[in-house]
Amino acid sequence: MTDPEERLRERELERRRENELKDLDVEETPGERPLEGLSGAEGTTWTPEQDDRQRSVHEGDEAASRARSRAQVPPAPPHHEE
């Protein structure tokens, strides 16, 4: 049996893991998004023209960013019976 601090730590890690996976799911949803910091303003989404201007410079950025984000999610601890 683990001590209360260890159980609390495990619950916190699980909560963080779940939240990170939810964030990754949202990030993988395609579509225009409001610019950060201006989400309450209208007409502040990225346009396809803005994406086209820098496409060649940033071609592999999305896949690399997703891979790095997934790598940050800690693996679930092995489940043990008490």
C-alpha positions in Angstrom: 0.0 0.0 0.0 1.3 3.4 -0.9 1.4 6.4 1.5 -1.1 9.3 1.1 1.4 11.6 -0.4 2.3 9.1 -3.1 -1.4 8.6 -4.0 -1.9 12.3 -4.1 1.1 12.6 -6.5 -0.2 9.8 -8.7 -3.6 11.5 -8.9 -2.0 14.8 -9.8 0.1 13.2 -12.5 -3.0 11.5 -13.9 -4.9 14.8 -13.9 -2.1 16.5 -15.8 -1.8 13.7 -18.3 -5.6 13.8 -19.0 -5.5 17.6 -19.4 -2.5 17.4 -21.7 -4.2 14.8 -23.9 -7.3 16.9 -24.1 -5.2 19.9 -25.2 -3.5 17.7 -27.9 -7.0 16.6 -29.2 -8.0 20.3 -29.5 -4.8 21.2 -31.2 -5.4 18.4 -33.8 -8.8 19.8 -34.7 -8.3 21.6 -38.1 -9.8 25.0 -38.7 -9.3 28.7 -38.2 -8.6 29.9 -34.7 -8.7 33.3 -33.1 -5.4 34.9 -32.6 -4.1 34.4 -29.1 -4.8 37.3 -26.9 -7.5 38.7 -29.2 -10.0 35.9 -29.0 -12.8 38.2 -27.9 -12.3 40.5 -31.0 -14.0 39.8 -34.3 -12.2 39.2 -37.5 -8.9 38.1 -35.9 -8.4 34.7 -37.3 -5.5 33.5 -39.5 -6.3 33.5 -43.2 -5.2 31.0 -45.8 -3.2 33.9 -47.4 -1.2 34.3 -44.2 -0.4 30.6 -44.1 0.6 30.6 -47.8 3.2 33.3 -47.3 5.4 31.3 -45.0 4.4 27.7 -46.0 7.8 26.8 -47.4 9.7 28.1 -44.4 7.6 26.2 -41.9 6.6 23.1 -43.8 7.7 20.5 -41.2 6.9 22.6 -38.2 3.4 21.2 -37.5 4.4 17.5 -37.5 7.5 18.3 -35.4 5.5 20.3 -32.9 2.9 17.5 -32.6 5.6 14.9 -32.0 7.2 17.1 -29.3 3.8 17.7 -27.6 3.0 13.9 -27.6 6.5 13.2 -26.2 5.8 15.5 -23.2 2.8 13.4 -22.0 4.2 11.1 -19.3 3.3 7.5 -19.7 0.6 6.1 -17.4 2.0 4.3 -14.4 1.5 0.5 -14.3 -1.8 -0.3 -12.6 -1.4 -2.2 -9.4 -4.0 -3.8 -7.2 -4.1 -2.8 -3.5 
